[in-house]
């Protein structure tokens, strides 16, 4: 059975992303399983899993943009910037829809954001949430993130539903907290669902329950997608025979025309063999990454 590729899971609220990885690793027997962008336990939605040597694609997948449906609740602020944390400020106040529409542009485009204190960011080797739980004082550096799109979907005070498309590394919890600070009401993230990761959408995902049933009846591989699906924007170079052998051993192969940039090498089975890089003035392809299947 081919155990090299991707599984798109609609992660439910509750389990950590690592827990989902552990389930897939145990049930498939594949030693190498990773995810391309974590989701908090309270968040649901698109979780891209990489199996086998496809884990080496995570650098391309984890940096892709994301789309979320976020529920922001006004009237209070919490320690963790979400519904799990203790309330540290209670105002009971809610903004008007006009107030919200007025500040949305301030949270659009490239913005500076400070991550939540309860996050996995490391400070001198220690995770921020561990230090926060221990009552230690620390400061997190701000980071530049990009909000490509922010649309008000629904507003039923105190809950605001936003659709947000953003760069990788954006903390929606911080966005919710900062909304509350800007509007003077306090706010926290009440619910979060990732609806898109890179070009993969929620409609393409299998629920964790369905996947677990597939492990039971032996049909789980129906949900395994070709690894090449991770790189839809790369030109595809079909190889076979000597070129296939050379690429497999990391040797240069000729380019049919003046090549540039990156491409993917596709084997006779139609799946990914290697990521290629144009060298020698575009006359050769160099196998930058070769995938053992």
N, C-alpha and C positions, 0 to 999 in steps of 0.2 A: 504493500500500500504506500502511495506517495504521501509523505508527511512533511512536505516542504511547501509553504505557502502562507496564506492569510485567512483568519477567521474574523468576521465582523460581528461583534456581540453587542446586543442591546443590554447593557449592564443595568440591573435593577438597583434601587436604593437599598442600602444595607451592607453588602459585601464590599470589601476594598478591591481595588484593581488587582492587587497582588493575590488576593484570594481567588479571583477568577483565573488568573494565570496558573495558580497552583492546581486548581481543579482540572484545567485543560492538560497541564503537564502530567498529572496523575492518570487521567483517564485515557489519554492518547499514547502514553509511554514515550512521548517525545521529550528528550532531556532539555533541549533549548526551546523555551517559550518566553516571549517577552511582549510588552505592550508598547504602543506608540503614543504615549500621552496619558497620564494618570487621570482618574476621576475620583474625587472624594467619595467616601462611603455614602454620604447623603445625596450625592448626585447620581443621575441615571443617564443612559444614552450610549452613543457610539464609542465603543472601545475596540480599537484595532489590535488584534493579536497577531504576532509573527511567530511561525513555527519553523524549527530547524534553522538552517543557515539564513532563512529569511529574516532572522533577528538582526542581521547586518544591514537591513534596510531601514532600521528605526531612525537613523540620523536624517533620512529624507522624509519620513512620515511624521516624526515628532515635532518637526519645525513647521509643519503645514498650518495654515490658518484653521480656526475653529468657528463653529456657529452654535449658539446656545439660546434656549428659551429660559429666561431667568425671572423668578418672582421675587420682587423686592418689597419688603414690608416696612412701612413707615411707622414712626411713633416711639421707637426704642433703638438703642445701640447695644451690642453684645461684645463680650471679650473676644470671641472667635470670629466675629463679623457674620455669623450664621445663626440658625435657630438652636444650635446645640449649646452655645455659650451662655454664661450668666449675663443677665441684663446689668449693664453698668450705667445706663442713662435711660430714663423713662420720661417721655414728654407727652405722649398721647396725641401729638399733633400730626396732621397730615397736610401735604401741600395740595394745591389745586392742580388740575390737569394743565392749566396755562403755565403755572410755575414750573412744572416738570418739562414741558415742551421748551420753555425758555432756557433751561440749563442743559438739555441734551446736546446742543452744539459744543458746549464746553467739555464734554466727555467724548467727543468725536475726533477722528484723525489721530495723529501722534500725540500721546499724553504721557505725563510722568506719573508713575504709580508706586506707592509703597506697599509691599506685600503684607498680608495679615501677620500679626505676631505669632499666631498659631498656624505655622506652615512648616514644611519640611526643609526649608532653606537652612543651610549650615553656616554657623558662625564659629570660627575657630574649631571646627570639627564636631560641633554639637548642633543638633537640630533645634530650630527656633521654638518649636512647640514644646520640646523637652525643657528648654530654659524658661519658657513662659509658665509652664506647669509648676516649675520649681520656684517660681517667684523671682527669678533673676532679672536684673535690669539689662536691657540691650537695645540697640537701634538697628533697624534694617535699612539698607541703602535703597533709594528709589531706583526705578528702572523705566526705560522708555518702552512703551507698548503702543500698538496701533489698533484703534477701533475703526474698522472699515465701514461698518453700518450699525446703526442703533435705531430701532423702530418701536414705537409704543404700540403694543398689540391690544392691551386692555388695561383699564384702570378702574378697579373697584376698591376704593379706600377701605383699609389701609394698604391693599396689595396692588402693586404695579407689575404688569407683565411686559417684559421687553424682549425683543429678538435682537441678539448681539452677534455680529461677526467681528472677530478680532484675531490678532496675531497670537502665535504660540507664546506661552508664558504669561498671558494676561490672567490676573486673579479677579474673577467676577465677584468674589466676596469683598474685595477691596473696593470694587466699583460700587457695590451696593452701599457699603459704609460711607464712601465719599459722597454719594448722592445725598445721603441723610445729613452729612455735615454741611454740604453746600446749601441745602434747602432749610437747614436749621431745625429739622424735625427728628433727626436720628433715623437710622434705617439699618436693616440687616438682610442677608440673603435667606429667604424662606424656602426656596426650592430652585433646583437647577437641573436642566436636561440638555445634554449635548446632542444636537440634531445633525451635525455635520463635522467631520474631521478630514481636512484636506478635501478630496473630491468624493469621499465616501459619505453617504447619507443614512439617516436612521431607517429609511425604507428598505435598505439593503441588508440590514442586520438581522441576525437570528436571536431570539430571546435566550437567556441563559437556561431557562426551563426546557425549551425545545432542544437546545444543544445537549443538555444532560440526558434527555430521552434518547437522543441520537447515540450517546455513549452506551446506553443500555441495549439498544437493538442493533448496534453496529453500523448505523447509517450516518454517523457524525461527519464522515469525510465528504458528504454531500455539501457541507457548508464550507469546505476548504477551497479557497479561491487561489488562482495562479499568482505566484509572487510578482509576476510582471505587472499585475494590476496596480501595484504600488507606485508605478512610474509611468503614468499615462502620457505625460508630456515629453518623454524622451523618444527620439527617433528609434525605430526598430531595425536591426540588422539581422537578417536570417543567416545562420551559418550551419554548415554540415561538413562532413569529410575531414580533410586536413585542417581547415580553418577551425572547426570545432575542437579538434585535438589540440591545436596550438593554443587556442584560448583557454582550454581546460588546464594547460600547463603554464599559463601566464605569458605566453609568447605573443609577439606582435603579429597582426594580420593586416593584409593590404586593405586600403579603403578604395572603393570603386570610383569615387570622385573626391574632389578636395573637401575633406571633412573638417568639422570644427566642433568644439564643445564636447558634449557627452552623448552617448547612445546606449541602448541595451542590445545585447546579443541574445537572439532567440534560437533555441535548438530545434531539432526536428519534431519534438513533442509540443512545440508552440509555447514553451515556458522559458523563463529567464535562465540564462547560462552565466552571464557576466554583465557588469557595467563597464562600458568602454569609454576611453578618453582619446581624442584625436591628438596625435603627435607627429613629429617630423614633417611640419608644414602641411598637415592634413593628408599625408599620403599613407599613414598607418593608423591602426587602432591599437591602443594599449589596454589590455584587461586590467582595469583599476581594482575591480572586485570580482572574484570568481566564486560562484555558488555551488557548493558540493551538495548533491541531492541523493 
